C-alpha cells in the first residue's frame, strides 16, 4: 500500500475496496480497531452509494431490503436485511476516471444501501441478483465516519479517541 499512498509501513487498510470501487477506506496501525471493525459479530453500518444500470423498481429495492441469494466462495448465501432506497436526484460525487459507460436511452439512477455485513463484492452481487447491475460503487461511510466532502486521494487524520467515537458510538470508553 505504501507504493500507492504515503503512510508508515505499519499502517494497513481495514476492510477492502475492489479495483472498481471508490470511497471511504479506514487506515490504521491499531490492531484493536482493525479487529473490532472486521469481526462480523459487531455488525457495523456501512453506507454505499450505488449507481445501477436501469430504472430500478420498488420491487427490486424491496428484495434488496429483505436479503437476496448470492454466491460467496462458491456457496449460496442469503444476505442480511439492509436498507435500500432510491436517491431523489443524483448525489454530488466527484467525476470518475475513467467514467462509467453512458447510454442515453437507459437510466442510471443512484440508490443508497446500508449493510451491516461485508462479504466480498456483496453490493455488486446483490444489485445483479435483482436485475440491476452496479455501474459505480462508493462507500460513503462506516458507522459515523463518513467522506463528508473528502475528494479522491484525500486523507483525514484522527486521534484514536475521535475515530473510536465515530466507529463505535455504542461502546463507552476505549478499546
PyMOL commands that set and color helices and strands:
alter all, ss='L'
color gray80, all
select helices_A, chain A and resi 31-38+40-42+58-66+122-129+160-167
alter helices_A, ss='H'
color red, helices_A
select strands_A, chain A and resi 12-14+21-23+26-28+46-52+69-72+75-78+83-86+110-115+134-142+145-146
alter strands_A, ss='S'
color yellow, strands_A
deselect
rebuild
show_as cartoon
